[in-house]
């Protein structure tokens, strides 16, 4: 089957998935499996899908798996103190000097 036929089939299945999402249709897992199989056969087809079509597939997966996607956590802007600076702070606060060793 040509790539164009596969693309049209996937796009048609995505439209069915969109309708299934709106009505909570029990056919949704079958549609997701069909999309997955076609994309696994020809992974380059993903590049031909629109952002909206990809979003529909992701929405279907979120509903089917009951998973909530979140934004990645931002790294802490605060710099952690080094082990040396922590040790120095401990020694300073405890009034211990090198002479005590």
Residue, then its C-alpha position, 0 to 999 in steps of 0.5 A: x500500500x502506498x504512503x499516500x493511501x496509508x496517510x489517508x487511512x490514518x487521517x480517516x481513523x483520526x477523524x473517527x477517533x475524534x468522534x469517538x472521543x466526543x461520545x466516549x465510544x467503546x470503539x476508541x481502543x480499536x481506533x487507537x490500535x489501528x492508528x498505532x499499527x499504521x504508524x508502526x508500519x510507516x513511521x514517516x507518516x507522522x511527519x505528514x500529520x497536522x498538529x491537530x491530528x497529532x493532538x487528537x491521537x494524544x487526547x485519545x491516548x490520555x482518555x484511554x489510559x486515564x493519564x494527565x500530561x504535565x509540563x516538565x518541572x523547571x530546574x531550581x534557580x537556586x544554586x546548591x551550596x558545595x560540600x566544602x562551603x557546607x562543611x565550612x559553615x558547620x565548622x564556623x558555627x561550631x567554633x571548631x578550628x583545624x587546631x582542634x584536630 
